[in-house]
Amino acid sequence: MKTDGYLVVSEMTWLTSNPPNPVHEFWASEYPAMTTIDKNQLLIEKSGYRWLGSILLPDHAWDDYYAPQKEKITRLRKTEILSLSEDRILKEIEDEIQIFEENRGMFGYVFYLMQNCA
């Protein structure tokens, strides 16, 4: 990357330091490397970048993402004969949606803005 160049990355991030056990257990199995904004900021700086700020993906974006999935799962469950593996996959998606809906503000996608200092 060019010196003084800019980089933006998104990362699933804890927005609290003490999530409830079910939420922590879910994400520990799905994405064990997930950490907080503060820890990601330190990682950015240790990697030779200057942290410029962060932007949290708003809840309505999650709702826009999950709503079509919920509709499709409902439709599939009503109209299709699902194999055990298909049913298990749909259940995993439903579990993720439920974790989000019941624990808004505990985690989210954060966009990290940084500049190359090297």
N, CA, C and O atoms as CSV, one atom per row, in Angstrom:
chain,resi,resn,atom,element,x,y,z
A,1,MET,N,N,0.837,-1.175,0.000
A,1,MET,CA,C,0.000,0.000,0.000
A,1,MET,C,C,0.887,1.246,0.000
A,1,MET,O,O,1.945,1.273,0.630
A,2,LYS,N,N,0.449,2.242,-0.696
A,2,LYS,CA,C,1.166,3.498,-0.805
A,2,LYS,C,C,1.242,4.190,0.569
A,2,LYS,O,O,0.275,4.179,1.331
A,3,THR,N,N,2.398,4.789,0.869
A,3,THR,CA,C,2.539,5.563,2.106
A,3,THR,C,C,1.466,6.640,2.122
A,3,THR,O,O,1.208,7.293,1.111
A,4,ASP,N,N,0.851,6.815,3.271
A,4,ASP,CA,C,-0.252,7.759,3.477
A,4,ASP,C,C,-1.546,7.324,2.793
A,4,ASP,O,O,-2.521,8.075,2.779
A,5,GLY,N,N,-1.563,6.096,2.215
A,5,GLY,CA,C,-2.775,5.584,1.597
A,5,GLY,C,C,-3.814,5.227,2.661
A,5,GLY,O,O,-3.478,5.034,3.829
A,6,TYR,N,N,-5.040,5.146,2.258
A,6,TYR,CA,C,-6.143,4.866,3.172
A,6,TYR,C,C,-6.657,3.448,2.972
A,6,TYR,O,O,-6.601,2.887,1.877
A,7,LEU,N,N,-7.156,2.894,4.060
A,7,LEU,CA,C,-7.699,1.549,4.042
A,7,LEU,C,C,-8.946,1.528,4.915
A,7,LEU,O,O,-8.962,2.104,6.003
A,8,VAL,N,N,-9.987,0.863,4.433
A,8,VAL,CA,C,-11.209,0.668,5.208
A,8,VAL,C,C,-11.510,-0.822,5.212
A,8,VAL,O,O,-11.567,-1.453,4.157
A,9,VAL,N,N,-11.701,-1.376,6.389
A,9,VAL,CA,C,-12.079,-2.784,6.517
A,9,VAL,C,C,-13.294,-2.875,7.429
A,9,VAL,O,O,-13.505,-2.016,8.285
A,10,SER,N,N,-14.083,-3.913,7.241
A,10,SER,CA,C,-15.205,-4.155,8.150
A,10,SER,C,C,-14.900,-5.411,8.949
A,10,SER,O,O,-14.252,-6.340,8.468
A,11,GLU,N,N,-15.374,-5.409,10.150
A,11,GLU,CA,C,-15.071,-6.513,11.066
A,11,GLU,C,C,-16.230,-6.683,12.045
A,11,GLU,O,O,-16.719,-5.712,12.620
A,12,MET,N,N,-16.663,-7.938,12.224
A,12,MET,CA,C,-17.649,-8.232,13.260
A,12,MET,C,C,-16.984,-7.910,14.598
A,12,MET,O,O,-15.867,-8.355,14.859
A,13,THR,N,N,-17.662,-7.144,15.437
A,13,THR,CA,C,-17.036,-6.560,16.625
A,13,THR,C,C,-17.983,-6.602,17.817
A,13,THR,O,O,-19.186,-6.380,17.687
A,14,TRP,N,N,-17.410,-6.891,18.982
A,14,TRP,CA,C,-18.173,-6.764,20.220
A,14,TRP,C,C,-18.376,-5.295,20.527
A,14,TRP,O,O,-17.433,-4.507,20.443
A,15,LEU,N,N,-19.598,-4.915,20.885
A,15,LEU,CA,C,-19.904,-3.548,21.275
A,15,LEU,C,C,-20.054,-3.438,22.784
A,15,LEU,O,O,-20.342,-2.363,23.311
A,16,THR,N,N,-19.859,-4.548,23.471
A,16,THR,CA,C,-19.893,-4.612,24.922
A,16,THR,C,C,-18.770,-5.531,25.381
A,16,THR,O,O,-18.359,-6.436,24.654
A,17,SER,N,N,-18.281,-5.294,26.585
A,17,SER,CA,C,-17.212,-6.163,27.091
A,17,SER,C,C,-17.762,-7.371,27.845
A,17,SER,O,O,-17.013,-8.300,28.147
A,18,ASN,N,N,-19.051,-7.371,28.149
A,18,ASN,CA,C,-19.660,-8.479,28.897
A,18,ASN,C,C,-20.966,-8.946,28.260
A,18,ASN,O,O,-22.040,-8.708,28.813
A,19,PRO,N,N,-20.890,-9.606,27.108
A,19,PRO,CA,C,-22.132,-10.094,26.507
A,19,PRO,C,C,-22.705,-11.245,27.317
A,19,PRO,O,O,-21.960,-11.964,27.983
A,20,PRO,N,N,-24.027,-11.429,27.269
A,20,PRO,CA,C,-24.638,-12.572,27.943
A,20,PRO,C,C,-24.057,-13.888,27.410
A,20,PRO,O,O,-23.641,-13.967,26.254
A,21,ASN,N,N,-24.034,-14.903,28.254
A,21,ASN,CA,C,-23.436,-16.191,27.885
A,21,ASN,C,C,-23.927,-16.762,26.561
A,21,ASN,O,O,-23.099,-17.173,25.747
A,22,PRO,N,N,-25.238,-16.808,26.305
A,22,PRO,CA,C,-25.673,-17.394,25.022
A,22,PRO,C,C,-25.101,-16.658,23.809
A,22,PRO,O,O,-24.775,-17.278,22.796
A,23,VAL,N,N,-24.984,-15.339,23.918
A,23,VAL,CA,C,-24.451,-14.541,22.812
A,23,VAL,C,C,-22.957,-14.822,22.662
A,23,VAL,O,O,-22.465,-15.038,21.554
A,24,HIS,N,N,-22.250,-14.816,23.779
A,24,HIS,CA,C,-20.811,-15.089,23.745
A,24,HIS,C,C,-20.536,-16.488,23.196
A,24,HIS,O,O,-19.640,-16.666,22.372
A,25,GLU,N,N,-21.294,-17.469,23.643
A,25,GLU,CA,C,-21.099,-18.850,23.176
A,25,GLU,C,C,-21.375,-18.971,21.682
A,25,GLU,O,O,-20.645,-19.657,20.968
A,26,PHE,N,N,-22.423,-18.308,21.210
A,26,PHE,CA,C,-22.741,-18.358,19.785
A,26,PHE,C,C,-21.573,-17.823,18.966
A,26,PHE,O,O,-21.112,-18.483,18.034
A,27,TRP,N,N,-21.092,-16.632,19.311
A,27,TRP,CA,C,-20.019,-16.029,18.530
A,27,TRP,C,C,-18.677,-16.695,18.770
A,27,TRP,O,O,-17.814,-16.662,17.892
A,28,ALA,N,N,-18.476,-17.298,19.932
A,28,ALA,CA,C,-17.229,-18.044,20.170
A,28,ALA,C,C,-17.123,-19.218,19.210
A,28,ALA,O,O,-16.026,-19.590,18.794
A,29,SER,N,N,-18.266,-19.801,18.859
A,29,SER,CA,C,-18.228,-20.916,17.904
A,29,SER,C,C,-18.214,-20.419,16.456
A,29,SER,O,O,-17.614,-21.060,15.593
A,30,GLU,N,N,-18.859,-19.299,16.182
A,30,GLU,CA,C,-18.947,-18.786,14.810
A,30,GLU,C,C,-17.732,-17.954,14.406
A,30,GLU,O,O,-17.257,-18.043,13.273
A,31,TYR,N,N,-17.234,-17.145,15.339
A,31,TYR,CA,C,-16.114,-16.253,15.021
A,31,TYR,C,C,-15.337,-15.943,16.299
A,31,TYR,O,O,-15.490,-14.871,16.883
A,32,PRO,N,N,-14.497,-16.897,16.729
A,32,PRO,CA,C,-13.791,-16.755,18.009
A,32,PRO,C,C,-12.824,-15.573,18.070
A,32,PRO,O,O,-12.474,-15.134,19.165
A,33,ALA,N,N,-12.385,-15.050,16.935
A,33,ALA,CA,C,-11.435,-13.925,16.933
A,33,ALA,C,C,-12.109,-12.576,17.180
A,33,ALA,O,O,-11.425,-11.558,17.291
A,34,MET,N,N,-13.429,-12.556,17.268
A,34,MET,CA,C,-14.146,-11.298,17.447
A,34,MET,C,C,-13.699,-10.608,18.725
A,34,MET,O,O,-13.558,-11.243,19.771
A,35,THR,N,N,-13.478,-9.306,18.632
A,35,THR,CA,C,-13.038,-8.530,19.787
A,35,THR,C,C,-13.724,-7.166,19.782
A,35,THR,O,O,-14.646,-6.940,18.998
A,36,THR,N,N,-13.287,-6.263,20.641
A,36,THR,CA,C,-13.929,-4.959,20.800
A,36,THR,C,C,-13.295,-3.905,19.882
A,36,THR,O,O,-12.232,-4.129,19.301
A,37,ILE,N,N,-13.954,-2.774,19.764
A,37,ILE,CA,C,-13.426,-1.660,18.975
A,37,ILE,C,C,-12.068,-1.230,19.527
A,37,ILE,O,O,-11.128,-1.021,18.761
A,38,ASP,N,N,-11.959,-1.097,20.843
A,38,ASP,CA,C,-10.692,-0.675,21.455
A,38,ASP,C,C,-9.550,-1.620,21.108
A,38,ASP,O,O,-8.453,-1.175,20.770
A,39,LYS,N,N,-9.801,-2.908,21.190
A,39,LYS,CA,C,-8.746,-3.882,20.878
A,39,LYS,C,C,-8.407,-3.865,19.390
A,39,LYS,O,O,-7.245,-4.028,19.018
A,40,ASN,N,N,-9.416,-3.668,18.536
A,40,ASN,CA,C,-9.129,-3.563,17.104
A,40,ASN,C,C,-8.331,-2.296,16.800
A,40,ASN,O,O,-7.461,-2.299,15.929
A,41,GLN,N,N,-8.628,-1.224,17.513
A,41,GLN,CA,C,-7.866,0.007,17.327
A,41,GLN,C,C,-6.395,-0.220,17.685
A,41,GLN,O,O,-5.505,0.232,16.964
A,42,LEU,N,N,-6.138,-0.912,18.787
A,42,LEU,CA,C,-4.758,-1.222,19.166
A,42,LEU,C,C,-4.079,-2.079,18.107
A,42,LEU,O,O,-2.917,-1.848,17.774
A,43,LEU,N,N,-4.786,-3.054,17.582
A,43,LEU,CA,C,-4.239,-3.918,16.538
A,43,LEU,C,C,-3.899,-3.116,15.283
A,43,LEU,O,O,-2.860,-3.336,14.660
A,44,ILE,N,N,-4.767,-2.200,14.922
A,44,ILE,CA,C,-4.522,-1.330,13.765
A,44,ILE,C,C,-3.231,-0.542,13.971
A,44,ILE,O,O,-2.386,-0.477,13.078
A,45,GLU,N,N,-3.088,0.051,15.146
A,45,GLU,CA,C,-1.910,0.872,15.431
A,45,GLU,C,C,-0.637,0.028,15.504
A,45,GLU,O,O,0.419,0.459,15.041
A,46,LYS,N,N,-0.730,-1.169,16.082
A,46,LYS,CA,C,0.432,-2.070,16.139
A,46,LYS,C,C,0.847,-2.543,14.748
A,46,LYS,O,O,1.998,-2.925,14.536
A,47,SER,N,N,-0.076,-2.518,13.816
A,47,SER,CA,C,0.190,-2.975,12.453
A,47,SER,C,C,0.761,-1.868,11.568
A,47,SER,O,O,0.966,-2.074,10.372
A,48,GLY,N,N,1.016,-0.699,12.148
A,48,GLY,CA,C,1.629,0.388,11.394
A,48,GLY,C,C,0.662,1.330,10.715
A,48,GLY,O,O,1.049,2.092,9.829
A,49,TYR,N,N,-0.586,1.285,11.121
A,49,TYR,CA,C,-1.576,2.190,10.558
A,49,TYR,C,C,-2.000,3.210,11.616
A,49,TYR,O,O,-1.887,2.976,12.819
A,50,ARG,N,N,-2.484,4.327,11.133
A,50,ARG,CA,C,-3.063,5.325,12.033
A,50,ARG,C,C,-4.573,5.156,11.975
A,50,ARG,O,O,-5.182,5.246,10.909
A,51,TRP,N,N,-5.161,4.912,13.129
A,51,TRP,CA,C,-6.611,4.729,13.203
A,51,TRP,C,C,-7.267,6.087,13.059
A,51,TRP,O,O,-6.937,7.021,13.791
A,52,LEU,N,N,-8.197,6.205,12.115
A,52,LEU,CA,C,-8.872,7.473,11.856
A,52,LEU,C,C,-10.279,7.520,12.434
A,52,LEU,O,O,-10.827,8.597,12.668
A,53,GLY,N,N,-10.850,6.361,12.661
A,53,GLY,CA,C,-12.196,6.315,13.203
A,53,GLY,C,C,-12.901,5.026,12.827
A,53,GLY,O,O,-12.372,4.189,12.097
A,54,SER,N,N,-14.095,4.896,13.341
A,54,SER,CA,C,-14.903,3.704,13.083
A,54,SER,C,C,-16.334,4.118,12.811
A,54,SER,O,O,-16.816,5.130,13.320
A,55,ILE,N,N,-16.993,3.323,12.008
A,55,ILE,CA,C,-18.405,3.543,11.704
A,55,ILE,C,C,-19.130,2.232,11.932
A,55,ILE,O,O,-18.768,1.208,11.354
A,56,LEU,N,N,-20.146,2.260,12.766
A,56,LEU,CA,C,-20.944,1.074,13.069
A,56,LEU,C,C,-22.058,0.932,12.045
A,56,LEU,O,O,-22.808,1.876,11.794
A,57,LEU,N,N,-22.161,-0.252,11.457
A,57,LEU,CA,C,-23.269,-0.540,10.557
A,57,LEU,C,C,-24.565,-0.425,11.366
A,57,LEU,O,O,-24.688,-1.074,12.405
A,58,PRO,N,N,-25.528,0.378,10.921
A,58,PRO,CA,C,-26.747,0.582,11.719
A,58,PRO,C,C,-27.646,-0.656,11.752
A,58,PRO,O,O,-27.604,-1.499,10.856
A,59,ASP,N,N,-28.456,-0.743,12.806
A,59,ASP,CA,C,-29.370,-1.871,12.981
A,59,ASP,C,C,-30.273,-2.096,11.774
A,59,ASP,O,O,-30.543,-3.240,11.408
A,60,HIS,N,N,-30.737,-1.024,11.160
A,60,HIS,CA,C,-31.668,-1.208,10.034
A,60,HIS,C,C,-31.008,-1.961,8.882
A,60,HIS,O,O,-31.698,-2.615,8.100
A,61,ALA,N,N,-29.688,-1.878,8.767
A,61,ALA,CA,C,-28.996,-2.652,7.733
A,61,ALA,C,C,-29.086,-4.145,8.038
A,61,ALA,O,O,-29.252,-4.961,7.131
A,62,TRP,N,N,-28.975,-4.500,9.324
A,62,TRP,CA,C,-29.144,-5.903,9.725
A,62,TRP,C,C,-30.573,-6.356,9.431
A,62,TRP,O,O,-30.790,-7.450,8.912
A,63,ASP,N,N,-31.537,-5.513,9.765
A,63,ASP,CA,C,-32.937,-5.852,9.507
A,63,ASP,C,C,-33.160,-6.076,8.011
A,63,ASP,O,O,-33.852,-7.014,7.617
A,64,ASP,N,N,-32.573,-5.213,7.181
A,64,ASP,CA,C,-32.699,-5.352,5.729
A,64,ASP,C,C,-32.036,-6.639,5.235
A,64,ASP,O,O,-32.481,-7.236,4.254
A,65,TYR,N,N,-30.982,-7.057,5.911
A,65,TYR,CA,C,-30.269,-8.279,5.552
A,65,TYR,C,C,-31.046,-9.519,5.995
A,65,TYR,O,O,-31.168,-10.486,5.243
A,66,TYR,N,N,-31.566,-9.481,7.216
A,66,TYR,CA,C,-32.221,-10.664,7.770
A,66,TYR,C,C,-33.665,-10.859,7.299
A,66,TYR,O,O,-34.117,-12.000,7.203
A,67,ALA,N,N,-34.395,-9.796,7.005
A,67,ALA,CA,C,-35.813,-9.926,6.637
A,67,ALA,C,C,-36.029,-10.865,5.448
A,67,ALA,O,O,-36.885,-11.746,5.534
A,68,PRO,N,N,-35.298,-10.716,4.350
A,68,PRO,CA,C,-35.506,-11.653,3.230
A,68,PRO,C,C,-35.136,-13.095,3.593
A,68,PRO,O,O,-35.747,-14.042,3.098
A,69,GLN,N,N,-34.136,-13.251,4.457
A,69,GLN,CA,C,-33.761,-14.605,4.875
A,69,GLN,C,C,-34.898,-15.242,5.664
A,69,GLN,O,O,-35.235,-16.406,5.445
A,70,LYS,N,N,-35.493,-14.474,6.588
A,70,LYS,CA,C,-36.601,-15.007,7.385
A,70,LYS,C,C,-37.772,-15.409,6.484
A,70,LYS,O,O,-38.381,-16.462,6.674
A,71,GLU,N,N,-38.077,-14.558,5.504
A,71,GLU,CA,C,-39.168,-14.859,4.577
A,71,GLU,C,C,-38.876,-16.132,3.782
A,71,GLU,O,O,-39.750,-16.983,3.617
A,72,LYS,N,N,-37.651,-16.252,3.295
A,72,LYS,CA,C,-37.306,-17.426,2.496
A,72,LYS,C,C,-37.327,-18.691,3.346
A,72,LYS,O,O,-37.787,-19.735,2.883
A,73,ILE,N,N,-36.840,-18.618,4.572
A,73,ILE,CA,C,-36.859,-19.791,5.461
A,73,ILE,C,C,-38.298,-20.221,5.717
A,73,ILE,O,O,-38.615,-21.409,5.666
A,74,THR,N,N,-39.159,-19.262,5.988
A,74,THR,CA,C,-40.580,-19.578,6.214
A,74,THR,C,C,-41.177,-20.249,4.980
A,74,THR,O,O,-41.891,-21.246,5.090
A,75,ARG,N,N,-40.882,-19.700,3.817
A,75,ARG,CA,C,-41.401,-20.268,2.563
A,75,ARG,C,C,-40.862,-21.678,2.336
A,75,ARG,O,O,-41.617,-22.578,1.967
A,76,LEU,N,N,-39.566,-21.874,2.555
A,76,LEU,CA,C,-38.981,-23.202,2.369
A,76,LEU,C,C,-39.585,-24.225,3.321
A,76,LEU,O,O,-39.875,-25.354,2.926
A,77,ARG,N,N,-39.772,-23.836,4.550
A,77,ARG,CA,C,-40.334,-24.764,5.549
A,77,ARG,C,C,-41.778,-25.144,5.205
A,77,ARG,O,O,-42.226,-26.243,5.534
A,78,LYS,N,N,-42.504,-24.241,4.546
A,78,LYS,CA,C,-43.894,-24.511,4.183
A,78,LYS,C,C,-44.026,-25.304,2.884
A,78,LYS,O,O,-44.967,-26.080,2.719
A,79,THR,N,N,-43.075,-25.106,1.959
A,79,THR,CA,C,-43.274,-25.649,0.610
A,79,THR,C,C,-42.313,-26.769,0.225
A,79,THR,O,O,-42.532,-27.438,-0.785
A,80,GLU,N,N,-41.274,-26.987,0.991
A,80,GLU,CA,C,-40.267,-27.969,0.600
A,80,GLU,C,C,-40.150,-29.085,1.637
A,80,GLU,O,O,-40.425,-28.893,2.822
A,81,ILE,N,N,-39.742,-30.232,1.162
A,81,ILE,CA,C,-39.355,-31.322,2.058
A,81,ILE,C,C,-37.842,-31.205,2.206
A,81,ILE,O,O,-37.092,-31.421,1.254
A,82,LEU,N,N,-37.413,-30.864,3.403
A,82,LEU,CA,C,-36.001,-30.577,3.637
A,82,LEU,C,C,-35.265,-31.800,4.164
A,82,LEU,O,O,-35.799,-32.573,4.960
A,83,SER,N,N,-34.047,-31.957,3.711
A,83,SER,CA,C,-33.198,-33.009,4.277
A,83,SER,C,C,-32.762,-32.561,5.675
A,83,SER,O,O,-32.923,-31.398,6.044
A,84,LEU,N,N,-32.213,-33.495,6.439
A,84,LEU,CA,C,-31.733,-33.142,7.780
A,84,LEU,C,C,-30.661,-32.064,7.720
A,84,LEU,O,O,-30.656,-31.157,8.552
A,85,SER,N,N,-29.759,-32.146,6.756
A,85,SER,CA,C,-28.695,-31.140,6.654
A,85,SER,C,C,-29.259,-29.779,6.232
A,85,SER,O,O,-28.803,-28.748,6.725
A,86,GLU,N,N,-30.230,-29.763,5.340
A,86,GLU,CA,C,-30.862,-28.496,4.954
A,86,GLU,C,C,-31.589,-27.869,6.132
A,86,GLU,O,O,-31.503,-26.662,6.354
A,87,ASP,N,N,-32.306,-28.696,6.884
A,87,ASP,CA,C,-33.017,-28.205,8.058
A,87,ASP,C,C,-32.032,-27.642,9.087
A,87,ASP,O,O,-32.296,-26.608,9.700
A,88,ARG,N,N,-30.907,-28.319,9.273
A,88,ARG,CA,C,-29.888,-27.872,10.229
A,88,ARG,C,C,-29.303,-26.523,9.810
A,88,ARG,O,O,-29.083,-25.653,10.652
A,89,ILE,N,N,-29.055,-26.351,8.520
A,89,ILE,CA,C,-28.517,-25.085,8.025
A,89,ILE,C,C,-29.521,-23.950,8.265
A,89,ILE,O,O,-29.145,-22.866,8.709
A,90,LEU,N,N,-30.783,-24.207,7.972
A,90,LEU,CA,C,-31.810,-23.189,8.207
A,90,LEU,C,C,-31.915,-22.854,9.689
A,90,LEU,O,O,-32.098,-21.692,10.051
A,91,LYS,N,N,-31.802,-23.847,10.532
A,91,LYS,CA,C,-31.849,-23.626,11.984
A,91,LYS,C,C,-30.677,-22.748,12.428
A,91,LYS,O,O,-30.852,-21.872,13.276
A,92,GLU,N,N,-29.497,-22.969,11.872
A,92,GLU,CA,C,-28.336,-22.141,12.220
A,92,GLU,C,C,-28.577,-20.678,11.849
A,92,GLU,O,O,-28.232,-19.770,12.604
A,93,ILE,N,N,-29.169,-20.465,10.686
A,93,ILE,CA,C,-29.478,-19.095,10.257
A,93,ILE,C,C,-30.522,-18.484,11.182
A,93,ILE,O,O,-30.396,-17.330,11.589
A,94,GLU,N,N,-31.551,-19.255,11.513
A,94,GLU,CA,C,-32.583,-18.766,12.438
A,94,GLU,C,C,-31.985,-18.428,13.800
A,94,GLU,O,O,-32.362,-17.429,14.412
A,95,ASP,N,N,-31.058,-19.254,14.276
A,95,ASP,CA,C,-30.405,-18.995,15.564
A,95,ASP,C,C,-29.634,-17.680,15.520
A,95,ASP,O,O,-29.699,-16.890,16.462
A,96,GLU,N,N,-28.907,-17.443,14.434
A,96,GLU,CA,C,-28.161,-16.187,14.304
A,96,GLU,C,C,-29.111,-14.993,14.311
A,96,GLU,O,O,-28.857,-13.997,14.988
A,97,ILE,N,N,-30.192,-15.093,13.567
A,97,ILE,CA,C,-31.169,-14.005,13.519
A,97,ILE,C,C,-31.749,-13.756,14.909
A,97,ILE,O,O,-31.886,-12.608,15.331
A,98,GLN,N,N,-32.086,-14.817,15.609
A,98,GLN,CA,C,-32.649,-14.678,16.955
A,98,GLN,C,C,-31.638,-14.035,17.911
A,98,GLN,O,O,-31.998,-13.163,18.701
A,99,ILE,N,N,-30.376,-14.465,17.837
A,99,ILE,CA,C,-29.336,-13.877,18.681
A,99,ILE,C,C,-29.255,-12.376,18.425
A,99,ILE,O,O,-29.168,-11.583,19.363
A,100,PHE,N,N,-29.284,-11.992,17.153
A,100,PHE,CA,C,-29.229,-10.564,16.831
A,100,PHE,C,C,-30.444,-9.830,17.372
A,100,PHE,O,O,-30.306,-8.814,18.053
A,101,GLU,N,N,-31.644,-10.343,17.070
A,101,GLU,CA,C,-32.870,-9.639,17.446
A,101,GLU,C,C,-33.019,-9.492,18.957
A,101,GLU,O,O,-33.555,-8.492,19.433
A,102,GLU,N,N,-32.554,-10.468,19.702
A,102,GLU,CA,C,-32.693,-10.426,21.162
A,102,GLU,C,C,-31.536,-9.700,21.847
A,102,GLU,O,O,-31.584,-9.462,23.053
A,103,ASN,N,N,-30.504,-9.349,21.094
A,103,ASN,CA,C,-29.311,-8.762,21.710
A,103,ASN,C,C,-28.759,-7.599,20.902
A,103,ASN,O,O,-27.544,-7.455,20.759
A,104,ARG,N,N,-29.645,-6.777,20.378
A,104,ARG,CA,C,-29.212,-5.604,19.615
A,104,ARG,C,C,-28.262,-4.764,20.457
A,104,ARG,O,O,-28.473,-4.575,21.655
A,105,GLY,N,N,-27.227,-4.271,19.818
A,105,GLY,CA,C,-26.276,-3.399,20.504
A,105,GLY,C,C,-25.143,-4.133,21.196
A,105,GLY,O,O,-24.247,-3.491,21.743
A,106,MET,N,N,-25.158,-5.455,21.188
A,106,MET,CA,C,-24.083,-6.232,21.824
A,106,MET,C,C,-22.921,-6.486,20.856
A,106,MET,O,O,-21.771,-6.617,21.276
A,107,PHE,N,N,-23.232,-6.554,19.570
A,107,PHE,CA,C,-22.232,-6.822,18.543
A,107,PHE,C,C,-22.698,-6.196,17.246
A,107,PHE,O,O,-23.875,-5.871,17.094
A,108,GLY,N,N,-21.790,-6.030,16.320
A,108,GLY,CA,C,-22.159,-5.482,15.029
A,108,GLY,C,C,-20.961,-5.417,14.105
A,108,GLY,O,O,-19.826,-5.680,14.505
A,109,TYR,N,N,-21.236,-5.061,12.859
A,109,TYR,CA,C,-20.152,-4.838,11.906
A,109,TYR,C,C,-19.686,-3.405,12.067
A,109,TYR,O,O,-20.480,-2.465,12.066
A,110,VAL,N,N,-18.379,-3.264,12.203
A,110,VAL,CA,C,-17.773,-1.947,12.340
A,110,VAL,C,C,-16.815,-1.757,11.167
A,110,VAL,O,O,-16.020,-2.641,10.849
A,111,PHE,N,N,-16.902,-0.608,10.538
A,111,PHE,CA,C,-15.957,-0.230,9.498
A,111,PHE,C,C,-14.842,0.560,10.165
A,111,PHE,O,O,-15.095,1.552,10.848
A,112,TYR,N,N,-13.616,0.119,9.965
A,112,TYR,CA,C,-12.446,0.763,10.555
A,112,TYR,C,C,-11.721,1.539,9.458
A,112,TYR,O,O,-11.346,0.982,8.426
A,113,LEU,N,N,-11.532,2.830,9.701
A,113,LEU,CA,C,-10.857,3.701,8.751
A,113,LEU,C,C,-9.438,3.917,9.265
A,113,LEU,O,O,-9.237,4.253,10.432
A,114,MET,N,N,-8.457,3.720,8.388
A,114,MET,CA,C,-7.068,3.857,8.818
A,114,MET,C,C,-6.219,4.401,7.671
A,114,MET,O,O,-6.613,4.408,6.505
A,115,GLN,N,N,-5.038,4.853,8.068
A,115,GLN,CA,C,-4.092,5.379,7.096
A,115,GLN,C,C,-2.745,4.703,7.297
A,115,GLN,O,O,-2.304,4.501,8.429
A,116,ASN,N,N,-2.095,4.354,6.192
A,116,ASN,CA,C,-0.800,3.717,6.239
A,116,ASN,C,C,0.255,4.748,6.665
A,116,ASN,O,O,0.396,5.799,6.040
A,117,CYS,N,N,0.979,4.436,7.718
A,117,CYS,CA,C,2.025,5.352,8.217
A,117,CYS,C,C,3.421,4.902,7.825
A,117,CYS,O,O,4.391,5.613,8.086
A,118,ALA,N,N,3.540,3.751,7.212
A,118,ALA,CA,C,4.871,3.200,6.891
A,118,ALA,C,C,5.499,3.889,5.709
A,118,ALA,O,O,6.613,3.544,5.314
